[in-house]
Amino acid sequence: SSGINAEYGDTVGFSLQSDHFDHVFEFIESRLGTKHRQEASFFEHHLFVSPCDSTKDLQLPEGFILKQLEPVEYINKMTKQWALELDFHTDPNTPEEYFVNFPFRSTIIENITKRPSFGIFTAENPDKPIAWCTVYSNGDTGMLHVDEEYRGMKLARILLRAAVDTFRDTFGSEYHTHACCQLKNIASANLLSSEGWVKQPFNNKRMYFHEDLLARFGK
């Protein structure tokens, strides 16, 4: 395993088996009728479920540190990156301090404080991550990011395996995390597949916007 474990209590208290998505449908019900419904195509994603088998350790390159994230100043950097990737902000030159009051900064803080979330840091700057991965309240592993100058070093794989191993160590091998990636994000889809994540035969985020789905599943 990754060697990193923590007590998360009941913060992820449901099975994430690929045949058990009651929590998804509860979330769908909460989303129907919201303003996001008008932009359904933006939320079209592939859905992958983490592998059943134990992951194999990957050696961190020399000069890098893997550790759990904390709700400290570098959350501004993470918030900025997320805002840019989702097109909620378009100027990459905006100072990180601008994002201290950005709307979904609180989501990042919640992910970090309540669920397995990991960052990779350099030995030269151990106070600011150059890569990270967090877990949302529905068990979705996301926000996987590696700064451009550090890509190609298998850091994303190391972060994914740390998340999977922590779920396994904390909740048992019957628990799985899952990940969603936009249809256009071919690189992430290929990464998940190569790591043994299983692509599901439906698009769970698009389901948020179709009322007939609830009737189909007896909701």
Secondary structure, DSSP 8 states (H G I E B T S, - for coil): --S-----TTTT-S---TT--HHHHHHHHHHTTSGGGGGGGGG-EEEEE--SS--------TTEEEEE--SSTTHHHHHHHHHHHTTS---TTS-GGGGGG-TTHHHHHHHHHHS--EEEEESS-TTSEEEEEEE-TTSBEEEEEE-GGGTTSSHHHHHHHHHHHHHHHHH-TT---EEEEETT-HHHHHHHHHTT-EE-SS-TTGGGG-HHHHHHTT-
